[in-house]
């Protein structure tokens, strides 16, 4: 059976991301209220598809690609979505 992070990577494949990093932070959240059943993930995704889109639109796009996973496999998802030029300037 595939890990949730592997499924996320497959689902986001159509973004043709220059960078896609997913960190499973589930262990940090064990035992808190509502943590049962789904994992906690933090992702950084860099894609030209985000050009001209607001932060909210970028998040909607990602959540839309993962919507069925959000019902069971993902309890929390932190998204850092950048265009290549935004990401490059953050690295400088």
C-alpha positions as CSV (number, residue, x, y, z in Angstrom):
1,X,0.0,0.0,0.0
2,X,1.3,3.4,-0.9
3,X,2.2,6.0,1.6
4,X,-0.1,9.1,1.7
5,X,2.9,11.3,0.7
6,X,3.4,9.1,-2.4
7,X,-0.2,9.5,-3.4
8,X,0.0,13.3,-2.9
9,X,3.0,13.4,-5.2
10,X,1.2,11.5,-7.9
11,X,-1.9,13.7,-7.6
12,X,0.0,16.9,-7.9
13,X,1.9,15.6,-10.9
14,X,-0.1,17.7,-13.3
15,X,1.4,20.8,-11.7
16,X,4.7,19.9,-13.3
17,X,6.4,21.2,-10.2
18,X,10.0,22.3,-10.2
19,X,10.0,21.4,-6.5
20,X,7.6,19.3,-4.5
21,X,8.6,18.5,-1.0
22,X,6.3,16.8,1.5
23,X,7.1,16.4,5.2
24,X,5.0,14.0,7.3
25,X,4.7,15.8,10.6
26,X,2.1,13.3,12.0
27,X,4.3,12.1,14.8
28,X,4.5,15.7,16.3
29,X,0.7,15.7,16.6
30,X,0.0,12.2,18.2
31,X,-2.5,12.5,21.0
32,X,-4.0,15.9,20.4
33,X,-7.8,16.1,20.0
34,X,-9.0,15.2,16.5
35,X,-5.6,13.7,15.4
36,X,-6.9,10.2,14.9
37,X,-7.4,8.8,11.4
38,X,-5.4,11.2,9.2
39,X,-1.9,12.5,9.0
40,X,-0.4,16.0,9.3
41,X,1.6,17.1,6.3
42,X,3.6,20.2,5.3
43,X,4.4,20.8,1.6
44,X,6.4,23.1,-0.5
45,X,5.4,23.2,-4.1
46,X,7.0,25.4,-6.8
47,X,5.1,25.5,-10.1
48,X,4.6,27.8,-13.1
49,X,0.9,26.9,-12.8
50,X,0.7,29.3,-9.8
51,X,1.7,32.4,-12.0
52,X,-1.0,35.0,-11.8
53,X,-2.9,33.2,-9.0
54,X,-3.6,34.5,-5.6
55,X,-2.4,32.5,-2.6
56,X,-6.0,31.4,-2.0
57,X,-6.4,30.2,-5.6
58,X,-3.2,28.2,-5.3
59,X,-4.4,26.5,-2.1
60,X,-7.8,25.8,-3.7
61,X,-6.1,24.2,-6.7
62,X,-4.0,21.9,-4.4
63,X,-6.9,21.1,-2.1
64,X,-9.0,20.3,-5.2
65,X,-6.5,17.8,-6.4
66,X,-6.4,16.1,-2.9
67,X,-10.1,16.6,-1.9
68,X,-10.9,12.9,-1.3
69,X,-7.7,12.4,0.7
70,X,-8.8,15.3,3.0
71,X,-11.8,13.3,4.1
72,X,-9.8,10.5,5.6
73,X,-6.0,10.3,5.0
74,X,-5.1,13.9,5.6
75,X,-6.1,15.6,8.8
76,X,-4.0,18.8,8.3
77,X,-2.1,20.2,5.4
78,X,0.2,23.2,5.4
79,X,0.9,24.5,1.9
80,X,3.7,26.7,0.7
81,X,2.9,27.4,-2.9
82,X,5.3,29.5,-5.0
83,X,6.0,30.4,-8.6
84,X,9.6,29.6,-9.6
85,X,10.6,33.3,-9.4
86,X,9.0,33.7,-5.9
87,X,10.8,30.6,-4.7
88,X,14.1,31.8,-6.1
89,X,13.8,35.2,-4.4
90,X,13.1,33.5,-1.1
91,X,16.3,31.5,-1.4
92,X,18.4,34.6,-2.0
